[in-house]
């Protein structure tokens, strides 16, 4: 696991092997990140979010409470 500068990982969060929490990202309490997950800069995961193996959460994305993101998923923001 790598946690970059200015990132936050909350209490009781589980982070799998090879996962990255990038600069300025927030992973709140009781989240579960699978293996090789990429949380991009500025992303926000609210409490109890589950992210499957090899998933990518894009820059500036907010994932609401108790959401499950499947393995291999790519979550991004819509263009303006």
PDB file of N, CA, C and O in Angstrom:
ATOM      1  N   UNK A   1       0.856  -1.185   0.000  1.00  0.00           N
ATOM      2  CA  UNK A   1       0.000   0.000   0.000  1.00  0.00           C
ATOM      3  C   UNK A   1       0.890   1.232   0.000  1.00  0.00           C
ATOM      4  O   UNK A   1       1.907   1.286   0.691  1.00  0.00           O
ATOM      5  N   UNK A   2       0.485   2.218  -0.790  1.00  0.00           N
ATOM      6  CA  UNK A   2       1.148   3.513  -0.784  1.00  0.00           C
ATOM      7  C   UNK A   2       0.114   4.586  -0.467  1.00  0.00           C
ATOM      8  O   UNK A   2      -0.968   4.617  -1.053  1.00  0.00           O
ATOM      9  N   UNK A   3       0.464   5.460   0.464  1.00  0.00           N
ATOM     10  CA  UNK A   3      -0.375   6.615   0.769  1.00  0.00           C
ATOM     11  C   UNK A   3       0.478   7.845   0.492  1.00  0.00           C
ATOM     12  O   UNK A   3       1.494   8.068   1.150  1.00  0.00           O
ATOM     13  N   UNK A   4       0.055   8.645  -0.495  1.00  0.00           N
ATOM     14  CA  UNK A   4       0.813   9.797  -0.929  1.00  0.00           C
ATOM     15  C   UNK A   4       0.588  10.983   0.016  1.00  0.00           C
ATOM     16  O   UNK A   4      -0.317  10.952   0.850  1.00  0.00           O
ATOM     17  N   UNK A   5       1.428  12.046  -0.119  1.00  0.00           N
ATOM     18  CA  UNK A   5       1.296  13.215   0.751  1.00  0.00           C
ATOM     19  C   UNK A   5      -0.106  13.835   0.685  1.00  0.00           C
ATOM     20  O   UNK A   5      -0.750  13.857  -0.364  1.00  0.00           O
ATOM     21  N   UNK A   6      -0.547  14.330   1.823  1.00  0.00           N
ATOM     22  CA  UNK A   6      -1.827  15.020   1.979  1.00  0.00           C
ATOM     23  C   UNK A   6      -3.040  14.116   1.739  1.00  0.00           C
ATOM     24  O   UNK A   6      -4.151  14.612   1.554  1.00  0.00           O
ATOM     25  N   UNK A   7      -2.840  12.811   1.739  1.00  0.00           N
ATOM     26  CA  UNK A   7      -3.949  11.857   1.654  1.00  0.00           C
ATOM     27  C   UNK A   7      -4.317  11.444   3.073  1.00  0.00           C
ATOM     28  O   UNK A   7      -3.514  11.570   3.998  1.00  0.00           O
ATOM     29  N   UNK A   8      -5.542  10.951   3.232  1.00  0.00           N
ATOM     30  CA  UNK A   8      -6.031  10.528   4.546  1.00  0.00           C
ATOM     31  C   UNK A   8      -6.703   9.167   4.418  1.00  0.00           C
ATOM     32  O   UNK A   8      -7.516   8.943   3.521  1.00  0.00           O
ATOM     33  N   UNK A   9      -6.351   8.262   5.330  1.00  0.00           N
ATOM     34  CA  UNK A   9      -6.997   6.952   5.409  1.00  0.00           C
ATOM     35  C   UNK A   9      -7.575   6.829   6.811  1.00  0.00           C
ATOM     36  O   UNK A   9      -6.845   6.875   7.800  1.00  0.00           O
ATOM     37  N   UNK A  10      -8.902   6.670   6.887  1.00  0.00           N
ATOM     38  CA  UNK A  10      -9.609   6.670   8.166  1.00  0.00           C
ATOM     39  C   UNK A  10      -9.446   5.396   8.973  1.00  0.00           C
ATOM     40  O   UNK A  10      -8.865   4.410   8.520  1.00  0.00           O
ATOM     41  N   UNK A  11      -9.979   5.450  10.182  1.00  0.00           N
ATOM     42  CA  UNK A  11      -9.876   4.339  11.116  1.00  0.00           C
ATOM     43  C   UNK A  11     -10.620   3.110  10.612  1.00  0.00           C
ATOM     44  O   UNK A  11     -11.650   3.210   9.944  1.00  0.00           O
ATOM     45  N   UNK A  12     -10.071   1.954  10.952  1.00  0.00           N
ATOM     46  CA  UNK A  12     -10.642   0.640  10.634  1.00  0.00           C
ATOM     47  C   UNK A  12     -10.802   0.401   9.134  1.00  0.00           C
ATOM     48  O   UNK A  12     -11.611  -0.430   8.720  1.00  0.00           O
ATOM     49  N   UNK A  13     -10.037   1.123   8.323  1.00  0.00           N
ATOM     50  CA  UNK A  13     -10.044   0.903   6.878  1.00  0.00           C
ATOM     51  C   UNK A  13      -9.059  -0.200   6.543  1.00  0.00           C
ATOM     52  O   UNK A  13      -7.977  -0.273   7.127  1.00  0.00           O
ATOM     53  N   UNK A  14      -9.432  -1.065   5.598  1.00  0.00           N
ATOM     54  CA  UNK A  14      -8.569  -2.154   5.145  1.00  0.00           C
ATOM     55  C   UNK A  14      -8.130  -1.859   3.722  1.00  0.00           C
ATOM     56  O   UNK A  14      -8.956  -1.576   2.855  1.00  0.00           O
ATOM     57  N   UNK A  15      -6.830  -1.927   3.488  1.00  0.00           N
ATOM     58  CA  UNK A  15      -6.290  -1.627   2.162  1.00  0.00           C
ATOM     59  C   UNK A  15      -5.492  -2.826   1.676  1.00  0.00           C
ATOM     60  O   UNK A  15      -4.581  -3.297   2.357  1.00  0.00           O
ATOM     61  N   UNK A  16      -5.845  -3.318   0.483  1.00  0.00           N
ATOM     62  CA  UNK A  16      -5.204  -4.502  -0.065  1.00  0.00           C
ATOM     63  C   UNK A  16      -3.826  -4.232  -0.638  1.00  0.00           C
ATOM     64  O   UNK A  16      -3.435  -3.085  -0.854  1.00  0.00           O
ATOM     65  N   UNK A  17      -3.098  -5.318  -0.882  1.00  0.00           N
ATOM     66  CA  UNK A  17      -1.748  -5.281  -1.432  1.00  0.00           C
ATOM     67  C   UNK A  17      -1.713  -4.530  -2.764  1.00  0.00           C
ATOM     68  O   UNK A  17      -2.568  -4.740  -3.624  1.00  0.00           O
ATOM     69  N   UNK A  18      -0.730  -3.664  -2.924  1.00  0.00           N
ATOM     70  CA  UNK A  18      -0.523  -2.965  -4.186  1.00  0.00           C
ATOM     71  C   UNK A  18      -1.447  -1.796  -4.437  1.00  0.00           C
ATOM     72  O   UNK A  18      -1.425  -1.227  -5.528  1.00  0.00           O
ATOM     73  N   UNK A  19      -2.257  -1.418  -3.465  1.00  0.00           N
ATOM     74  CA  UNK A  19      -3.200  -0.315  -3.651  1.00  0.00           C
ATOM     75  C   UNK A  19      -2.538   1.029  -3.382  1.00  0.00           C
ATOM     76  O   UNK A  19      -1.575   1.123  -2.621  1.00  0.00           O
ATOM     77  N   UNK A  20      -3.078   2.080  -4.030  1.00  0.00           N
ATOM     78  CA  UNK A  20      -2.530   3.426  -3.914  1.00  0.00           C
ATOM     79  C   UNK A  20      -3.644   4.393  -3.518  1.00  0.00           C
ATOM     80  O   UNK A  20      -4.725   4.388  -4.108  1.00  0.00           O
ATOM     81  N   UNK A  21      -3.364   5.223  -2.512  1.00  0.00           N
ATOM     82  CA  UNK A  21      -4.234   6.336  -2.149  1.00  0.00           C
ATOM     83  C   UNK A  21      -3.427   7.587  -2.484  1.00  0.00           C
ATOM     84  O   UNK A  21      -2.485   7.936  -1.772  1.00  0.00           O
ATOM     85  N   UNK A  22      -3.803   8.257  -3.569  1.00  0.00           N
ATOM     86  CA  UNK A  22      -2.989   9.316  -4.137  1.00  0.00           C
ATOM     87  C   UNK A  22      -3.175  10.651  -3.412  1.00  0.00           C
ATOM     88  O   UNK A  22      -4.021  10.780  -2.527  1.00  0.00           O
ATOM     89  N   UNK A  23      -2.378  11.629  -3.801  1.00  0.00           N
ATOM     90  CA  UNK A  23      -2.301  12.942  -3.177  1.00  0.00           C
ATOM     91  C   UNK A  23      -3.685  13.577  -2.992  1.00  0.00           C
ATOM     92  O   UNK A  23      -4.464  13.680  -3.940  1.00  0.00           O
ATOM     93  N   UNK A  24      -3.973  13.996  -1.764  1.00  0.00           N
ATOM     94  CA  UNK A  24      -5.203  14.711  -1.466  1.00  0.00           C
ATOM     95  C   UNK A  24      -6.459  13.860  -1.428  1.00  0.00           C
ATOM     96  O   UNK A  24      -7.553  14.388  -1.229  1.00  0.00           O
ATOM     97  N   UNK A  25      -6.326  12.553  -1.615  1.00  0.00           N
ATOM     98  CA  UNK A  25      -7.498  11.670  -1.562  1.00  0.00           C
ATOM     99  C   UNK A  25      -7.885  11.423  -0.102  1.00  0.00           C
ATOM    100  O   UNK A  25      -7.044  11.458   0.796  1.00  0.00           O
ATOM    101  N   UNK A  26      -9.172  11.176   0.107  1.00  0.00           N
ATOM    102  CA  UNK A  26      -9.681  10.871   1.446  1.00  0.00           C
ATOM    103  C   UNK A  26     -10.435   9.552   1.385  1.00  0.00           C
ATOM    104  O   UNK A  26     -11.385   9.396   0.618  1.00  0.00           O
ATOM    105  N   UNK A  27      -9.995   8.612   2.201  1.00  0.00           N
ATOM    106  CA  UNK A  27     -10.681   7.327   2.344  1.00  0.00           C
ATOM    107  C   UNK A  27     -11.178   7.291   3.782  1.00  0.00           C
ATOM    108  O   UNK A  27     -10.389   7.136   4.714  1.00  0.00           O
ATOM    109  N   UNK A  28     -12.470   7.433   3.957  1.00  0.00           N
ATOM    110  CA  UNK A  28     -13.034   7.603   5.288  1.00  0.00           C
ATOM    111  C   UNK A  28     -13.069   6.278   6.065  1.00  0.00           C
ATOM    112  O   UNK A  28     -12.506   5.275   5.626  1.00  0.00           O
ATOM    113  N   UNK A  29     -13.723   6.291   7.194  1.00  0.00           N
ATOM    114  CA  UNK A  29     -13.755   5.182   8.140  1.00  0.00           C
ATOM    115  C   UNK A  29     -14.373   3.895   7.569  1.00  0.00           C
ATOM    116  O   UNK A  29     -15.327   3.939   6.794  1.00  0.00           O
ATOM    117  N   UNK A  30     -13.815   2.775   7.965  1.00  0.00           N
ATOM    118  CA  UNK A  30     -14.358   1.439   7.709  1.00  0.00           C
ATOM    119  C   UNK A  30     -14.518   1.094   6.224  1.00  0.00           C
ATOM    120  O   UNK A  30     -15.383   0.295   5.864  1.00  0.00           O
ATOM    121  N   UNK A  31     -13.693   1.690   5.366  1.00  0.00           N
ATOM    122  CA  UNK A  31     -13.717   1.320   3.950  1.00  0.00           C
ATOM    123  C   UNK A  31     -12.891   0.055   3.746  1.00  0.00           C
ATOM    124  O   UNK A  31     -12.023  -0.268   4.557  1.00  0.00           O
ATOM    125  N   UNK A  32     -13.167  -0.651   2.663  1.00  0.00           N
ATOM    126  CA  UNK A  32     -12.404  -1.848   2.302  1.00  0.00           C
ATOM    127  C   UNK A  32     -11.964  -1.688   0.853  1.00  0.00           C
ATOM    128  O   UNK A  32     -12.791  -1.630  -0.057  1.00  0.00           O
ATOM    129  N   UNK A  33     -10.642  -1.616   0.649  1.00  0.00           N
ATOM    130  CA  UNK A  33     -10.088  -1.518  -0.690  1.00  0.00           C
ATOM    131  C   UNK A  33      -9.433  -2.858  -1.026  1.00  0.00           C
ATOM    132  O   UNK A  33      -8.643  -3.380  -0.240  1.00  0.00           O
ATOM    133  N   UNK A  34      -9.759  -3.407  -2.184  1.00  0.00           N
ATOM    134  CA  UNK A  34      -9.170  -4.672  -2.610  1.00  0.00           C
ATOM    135  C   UNK A  34      -7.716  -4.493  -3.022  1.00  0.00           C
ATOM    136  O   UNK A  34      -7.092  -3.480  -2.706  1.00  0.00           O
ATOM    137  N   UNK A  35      -7.181  -5.488  -3.731  1.00  0.00           N
ATOM    138  CA  UNK A  35      -5.803  -5.448  -4.194  1.00  0.00           C
ATOM    139  C   UNK A  35      -5.675  -4.600  -5.459  1.00  0.00           C
ATOM    140  O   UNK A  35      -6.556  -4.604  -6.319  1.00  0.00           O
ATOM    141  N   UNK A  36      -4.562  -3.877  -5.553  1.00  0.00           N
ATOM    142  CA  UNK A  36      -4.213  -3.070  -6.739  1.00  0.00           C
ATOM    143  C   UNK A  36      -5.286  -2.038  -7.085  1.00  0.00           C
ATOM    144  O   UNK A  36      -5.536  -1.782  -8.263  1.00  0.00           O
ATOM    145  N   UNK A  37      -5.914  -1.454  -6.089  1.00  0.00           N
ATOM    146  CA  UNK A  37      -6.900  -0.384  -6.278  1.00  0.00           C
ATOM    147  C   UNK A  37      -6.153   0.937  -6.398  1.00  0.00           C
ATOM    148  O   UNK A  37      -5.149   1.152  -5.719  1.00  0.00           O
ATOM    149  N   UNK A  38      -6.645   1.823  -7.263  1.00  0.00           N
ATOM    150  CA  UNK A  38      -6.051   3.147  -7.425  1.00  0.00           C
ATOM    151  C   UNK A  38      -7.090   4.206  -7.063  1.00  0.00           C
ATOM    152  O   UNK A  38      -8.103   4.360  -7.746  1.00  0.00           O
ATOM    153  N   UNK A  39      -6.822   4.929  -5.986  1.00  0.00           N
ATOM    154  CA  UNK A  39      -7.661   6.060  -5.593  1.00  0.00           C
ATOM    155  C   UNK A  39      -6.915   7.304  -6.068  1.00  0.00           C
ATOM    156  O   UNK A  39      -5.870   7.649  -5.517  1.00  0.00           O
ATOM    157  N   UNK A  40      -7.443   7.972  -7.081  1.00  0.00           N
ATOM    158  CA  UNK A  40      -6.761   9.088  -7.745  1.00  0.00           C
ATOM    159  C   UNK A  40      -6.765  10.349  -6.884  1.00  0.00           C
ATOM    160  O   UNK A  40      -7.499  10.435  -5.900  1.00  0.00           O
ATOM    161  N   UNK A  41      -5.929  11.338  -7.269  1.00  0.00           N
ATOM    162  CA  UNK A  41      -5.842  12.577  -6.492  1.00  0.00           C
ATOM    163  C   UNK A  41      -7.201  13.247  -6.305  1.00  0.00           C
ATOM    164  O   UNK A  41      -7.990  13.369  -7.242  1.00  0.00           O
ATOM    165  N   UNK A  42      -7.452  13.678  -5.071  1.00  0.00           N
ATOM    166  CA  UNK A  42      -8.660  14.430  -4.763  1.00  0.00           C
ATOM    167  C   UNK A  42      -9.935  13.626  -4.653  1.00  0.00           C
ATOM    168  O   UNK A  42     -10.999  14.203  -4.433  1.00  0.00           O
ATOM    169  N   UNK A  43      -9.866  12.308  -4.798  1.00  0.00           N
ATOM    170  CA  UNK A  43     -11.071  11.478  -4.666  1.00  0.00           C
ATOM    171  C   UNK A  43     -11.488  11.407  -3.200  1.00  0.00           C
ATOM    172  O   UNK A  43     -10.659  11.535  -2.299  1.00  0.00           O
ATOM    173  N   UNK A  44     -12.782  11.203  -2.976  1.00  0.00           N
ATOM    174  CA  UNK A  44     -13.326  11.103  -1.621  1.00  0.00           C
ATOM    175  C   UNK A  44     -14.204   9.868  -1.524  1.00  0.00           C
ATOM    176  O   UNK A  44     -15.182   9.737  -2.260  1.00  0.00           O
ATOM    177  N   UNK A  45     -13.858   8.965  -0.620  1.00  0.00           N
ATOM    178  CA  UNK A  45     -14.689   7.799  -0.333  1.00  0.00           C
ATOM    179  C   UNK A  45     -15.293   8.008   1.048  1.00  0.00           C
ATOM    180  O   UNK A  45     -14.567   8.113   2.036  1.00  0.00           O
ATOM    181  N   UNK A  46     -16.630   8.067   1.121  1.00  0.00           N
ATOM    182  CA  UNK A  46     -17.307   8.223   2.408  1.00  0.00           C
ATOM    183  C   UNK A  46     -17.197   6.896   3.175  1.00  0.00           C
ATOM    184  O   UNK A  46     -16.605   5.942   2.672  1.00  0.00           O
ATOM    185  N   UNK A  47     -17.746   6.832   4.352  1.00  0.00           N
ATOM    186  CA  UNK A  47     -17.620   5.665   5.211  1.00  0.00           C
ATOM    187  C   UNK A  47     -18.209   4.381   4.638  1.00  0.00           C
ATOM    188  O   UNK A  47     -19.210   4.397   3.921  1.00  0.00           O
ATOM    189  N   UNK A  48     -17.564   3.275   4.973  1.00  0.00           N
ATOM    190  CA  UNK A  48     -18.004   1.911   4.655  1.00  0.00           C
ATOM    191  C   UNK A  48     -18.135   1.633   3.154  1.00  0.00           C
ATOM    192  O   UNK A  48     -18.967   0.824   2.745  1.00  0.00           O
ATOM    193  N   UNK A  49     -17.324   2.292   2.342  1.00  0.00           N
ATOM    194  CA  UNK A  49     -17.297   2.024   0.906  1.00  0.00           C
ATOM    195  C   UNK A  49     -16.433   0.780   0.675  1.00  0.00           C
ATOM    196  O   UNK A  49     -15.404   0.605   1.327  1.00  0.00           O
ATOM    197  N   UNK A  50     -16.853  -0.073  -0.247  1.00  0.00           N
ATOM    198  CA  UNK A  50     -16.082  -1.259  -0.623  1.00  0.00           C
ATOM    199  C   UNK A  50     -15.675  -1.127  -2.086  1.00  0.00           C
ATOM    200  O   UNK A  50     -16.514  -0.881  -2.952  1.00  0.00           O
ATOM    201  N   UNK A  51     -14.387  -1.293  -2.354  1.00  0.00           N
ATOM    202  CA  UNK A  51     -13.863  -1.173  -3.711  1.00  0.00           C
ATOM    203  C   UNK A  51     -13.176  -2.489  -4.061  1.00  0.00           C
ATOM    204  O   UNK A  51     -12.266  -2.925  -3.356  1.00  0.00           O
ATOM    205  N   UNK A  52     -13.614  -3.124  -5.155  1.00  0.00           N
ATOM    206  CA  UNK A  52     -13.077  -4.413  -5.563  1.00  0.00           C
ATOM    207  C   UNK A  52     -11.679  -4.318  -6.159  1.00  0.00           C
ATOM    208  O   UNK A  52     -11.202  -3.231  -6.484  1.00  0.00           O
ATOM    209  N   UNK A  53     -11.028  -5.470  -6.300  1.00  0.00           N
ATOM    210  CA  UNK A  53      -9.674  -5.565  -6.848  1.00  0.00           C
ATOM    211  C   UNK A  53      -9.562  -4.867  -8.200  1.00  0.00           C
ATOM    212  O   UNK A  53     -10.471  -4.935  -9.027  1.00  0.00           O
ATOM    213  N   UNK A  54      -8.439  -4.198  -8.407  1.00  0.00           N
ATOM    214  CA  UNK A  54      -8.061  -3.565  -9.678  1.00  0.00           C
ATOM    215  C   UNK A  54      -8.995  -2.448 -10.132  1.00  0.00           C
ATOM    216  O   UNK A  54      -8.977  -2.069 -11.304  1.00  0.00           O
ATOM    217  N   UNK A  55      -9.809  -1.917  -9.225  1.00  0.00           N
ATOM    218  CA  UNK A  55     -10.712  -0.812  -9.580  1.00  0.00           C
ATOM    219  C   UNK A  55      -9.955   0.519  -9.540  1.00  0.00           C
ATOM    220  O   UNK A  55      -8.945   0.656  -8.849  1.00  0.00           O
ATOM    221  N   UNK A  56     -10.461   1.484 -10.287  1.00  0.00           N
ATOM    222  CA  UNK A  56      -9.886   2.823 -10.336  1.00  0.00           C
ATOM    223  C   UNK A  56     -10.972   3.834  -9.979  1.00  0.00           C
ATOM    224  O   UNK A  56     -12.044   3.848 -10.583  1.00  0.00           O
ATOM    225  N   UNK A  57     -10.683   4.674  -8.997  1.00  0.00           N
ATOM    226  CA  UNK A  57     -11.572   5.784  -8.649  1.00  0.00           C
ATOM    227  C   UNK A  57     -10.881   7.046  -9.170  1.00  0.00           C
ATOM    228  O   UNK A  57      -9.783   7.380  -8.725  1.00  0.00           O
ATOM    229  N   UNK A  58     -11.521   7.747 -10.111  1.00  0.00           N
ATOM    230  CA  UNK A  58     -10.904   8.871 -10.822  1.00  0.00           C
ATOM    231  C   UNK A  58     -10.729  10.120  -9.988  1.00  0.00           C
ATOM    232  O   UNK A  58     -11.197  10.212  -8.853  1.00  0.00           O
ATOM    233  N   UNK A  59     -10.032  11.092 -10.592  1.00  0.00           N
ATOM    234  CA  UNK A  59      -9.724  12.351  -9.923  1.00  0.00           C
ATOM    235  C   UNK A  59     -10.983  13.105  -9.523  1.00  0.00           C
ATOM    236  O   UNK A  59     -11.884  13.301 -10.339  1.00  0.00           O
ATOM    237  N   UNK A  60     -11.043  13.531  -8.257  1.00  0.00           N
ATOM    238  CA  UNK A  60     -12.133  14.356  -7.777  1.00  0.00           C
ATOM    239  C   UNK A  60     -13.471  13.648  -7.617  1.00  0.00           C
ATOM    240  O   UNK A  60     -14.474  14.304  -7.336  1.00  0.00           O
ATOM    241  N   UNK A  61     -13.513  12.354  -7.783  1.00  0.00           N
ATOM    242  CA  UNK A  61     -14.769  11.601  -7.657  1.00  0.00           C
ATOM    243  C   UNK A  61     -15.157  11.480  -6.186  1.00  0.00           C
ATOM    244  O   UNK A  61     -14.297  11.284  -5.327  1.00  0.00           O
ATOM    245  N   UNK A  62     -16.452  11.598  -5.897  1.00  0.00           N
ATOM    246  CA  UNK A  62     -16.981  11.348  -4.561  1.00  0.00           C
ATOM    247  C   UNK A  62     -17.837  10.089  -4.612  1.00  0.00           C
ATOM    248  O   UNK A  62     -18.747   9.978  -5.434  1.00  0.00           O
ATOM    249  N   UNK A  63     -17.537   9.145  -3.727  1.00  0.00           N
ATOM    250  CA  UNK A  63     -18.318   7.907  -3.616  1.00  0.00           C
ATOM    251  C   UNK A  63     -19.057   7.972  -2.290  1.00  0.00           C
ATOM    252  O   UNK A  63     -18.434   8.079  -1.234  1.00  0.00           O
ATOM    253  N   UNK A  64     -20.390   7.907  -2.338  1.00  0.00           N
ATOM    254  CA  UNK A  64     -21.222   8.068  -1.147  1.00  0.00           C
ATOM    255  C   UNK A  64     -21.132   6.882  -0.185  1.00  0.00           C
ATOM    256  O   UNK A  64     -20.574   5.836  -0.516  1.00  0.00           O
ATOM    257  N   UNK A  65     -21.688   7.068   1.000  1.00  0.00           N
ATOM    258  CA  UNK A  65     -21.678   6.059   2.064  1.00  0.00           C
ATOM    259  C   UNK A  65     -22.163   4.694   1.589  1.00  0.00           C
ATOM    260  O   UNK A  65     -23.143   4.588   0.851  1.00  0.00           O
ATOM    261  N   UNK A  66     -21.466   3.660   2.022  1.00  0.00           N
ATOM    262  CA  UNK A  66     -21.858   2.253   1.881  1.00  0.00           C
ATOM    263  C   UNK A  66     -22.045   1.792   0.432  1.00  0.00           C
ATOM    264  O   UNK A  66     -22.790   0.844   0.182  1.00  0.00           O
ATOM    265  N   UNK A  67     -21.389   2.440  -0.513  1.00  0.00           N
ATOM    266  CA  UNK A  67     -21.465   2.029  -1.918  1.00  0.00           C
ATOM    267  C   UNK A  67     -20.443   0.920  -2.166  1.00  0.00           C
ATOM    268  O   UNK A  67     -19.363   0.918  -1.576  1.00  0.00           O
ATOM    269  N   UNK A  68     -20.790  -0.015  -3.040  1.00  0.00           N
ATOM    270  CA  UNK A  68     -19.869  -1.079  -3.450  1.00  0.00           C
ATOM    271  C   UNK A  68     -19.463  -0.839  -4.896  1.00  0.00           C
ATOM    272  O   UNK A  68     -20.313  -0.715  -5.778  1.00  0.00           O
ATOM    273  N   UNK A  69     -18.159  -0.773  -5.131  1.00  0.00           N
ATOM    274  CA  UNK A  69     -17.612  -0.609  -6.470  1.00  0.00           C
ATOM    275  C   UNK A  69     -17.004  -1.957  -6.860  1.00  0.00           C
ATOM    276  O   UNK A  69     -16.163  -2.491  -6.137  1.00  0.00           O
ATOM    277  N   UNK A  70     -17.421  -2.501  -7.985  1.00  0.00           N
ATOM    278  CA  UNK A  70     -17.006  -3.843  -8.383  1.00  0.00           C
ATOM    279  C   UNK A  70     -15.562  -3.927  -8.843  1.00  0.00           C
ATOM    280  O   UNK A  70     -14.931  -2.920  -9.165  1.00  0.00           O
ATOM    281  N   UNK A  71     -15.054  -5.151  -8.866  1.00  0.00           N
ATOM    282  CA  UNK A  71     -13.689  -5.426  -9.315  1.00  0.00           C
ATOM    283  C   UNK A  71     -13.512  -4.959 -10.755  1.00  0.00           C
ATOM    284  O   UNK A  71     -14.371  -5.203 -11.602  1.00  0.00           O
ATOM    285  N   UNK A  72     -12.405  -4.292 -11.027  1.00  0.00           N
ATOM    286  CA  UNK A  72     -12.087  -3.846 -12.368  1.00  0.00           C
ATOM    287  C   UNK A  72     -12.852  -2.623 -12.836  1.00  0.00           C
ATOM    288  O   UNK A  72     -12.670  -2.189 -13.974  1.00  0.00           O
ATOM    289  N   UNK A  73     -13.702  -2.053 -11.992  1.00  0.00           N
ATOM    290  CA  UNK A  73     -14.514  -0.891 -12.381  1.00  0.00           C
ATOM    291  C   UNK A  73     -13.646   0.349 -12.557  1.00  0.00           C
ATOM    292  O   UNK A  73     -12.584   0.477 -11.947  1.00  0.00           O
ATOM    293  N   UNK A  74     -14.119   1.255 -13.401  1.00  0.00           N
ATOM    294  CA  UNK A  74     -13.503   2.562 -13.584  1.00  0.00           C
ATOM    295  C   UNK A  74     -14.583   3.595 -13.292  1.00  0.00           C
ATOM    296  O   UNK A  74     -15.595   3.663 -13.990  1.00  0.00           O
ATOM    297  N   UNK A  75     -14.359   4.410 -12.241  1.00  0.00           N
ATOM    298  CA  UNK A  75     -15.355   5.396 -11.841  1.00  0.00           C
ATOM    299  C   UNK A  75     -14.758   6.765 -12.101  1.00  0.00           C
ATOM    300  O   UNK A  75     -13.689   7.084 -11.580  1.00  0.00           O
ATOM    301  N   UNK A  76     -15.439   7.584 -12.906  1.00  0.00           N
ATOM    302  CA  UNK A  76     -14.919   8.908 -13.242  1.00  0.00           C
ATOM    303  C   UNK A  76     -16.019   9.938 -13.229  1.00  0.00           C
ATOM    304  O   UNK A  76     -17.197   9.618 -13.070  1.00  0.00           O
ATOM    305  N   UNK A  77     -15.616  11.173 -13.398  1.00  0.00           N
ATOM    306  CA  UNK A  77     -16.576  12.260 -13.466  1.00  0.00           C
ATOM    307  C   UNK A  77     -16.987  12.471 -14.924  1.00  0.00           C
ATOM    308  O   UNK A  77     -16.226  12.174 -15.845  1.00  0.00           O
ATOM    309  N   UNK A  78     -18.182  12.979 -15.115  1.00  0.00           N
ATOM    310  CA  UNK A  78     -18.677  13.265 -16.463  1.00  0.00           C
ATOM    311  C   UNK A  78     -18.085  14.582 -16.941  1.00  0.00           C
ATOM    312  O   UNK A  78     -17.881  15.488 -16.134  1.00  0.00           O
ATOM    313  N   UNK A  79     -17.805  14.710 -18.234  1.00  0.00           N
ATOM    314  CA  UNK A  79     -17.289  15.974 -18.741  1.00  0.00           C
ATOM    315  C   UNK A  79     -18.353  17.069 -18.613  1.00  0.00           C
ATOM    316  O   UNK A  79     -19.550  16.780 -18.607  1.00  0.00           O
ATOM    317  N   UNK A  80     -17.907  18.338 -18.512  1.00  0.00           N
ATOM    318  CA  UNK A  80     -18.882  19.440 -18.333  1.00  0.00           C
ATOM    319  C   UNK A  80     -19.780  19.620 -19.530  1.00  0.00           C
ATOM    320  O   UNK A  80     -20.642  20.499 -19.529  1.00  0.00           O
TER     321      UNK A  80
END
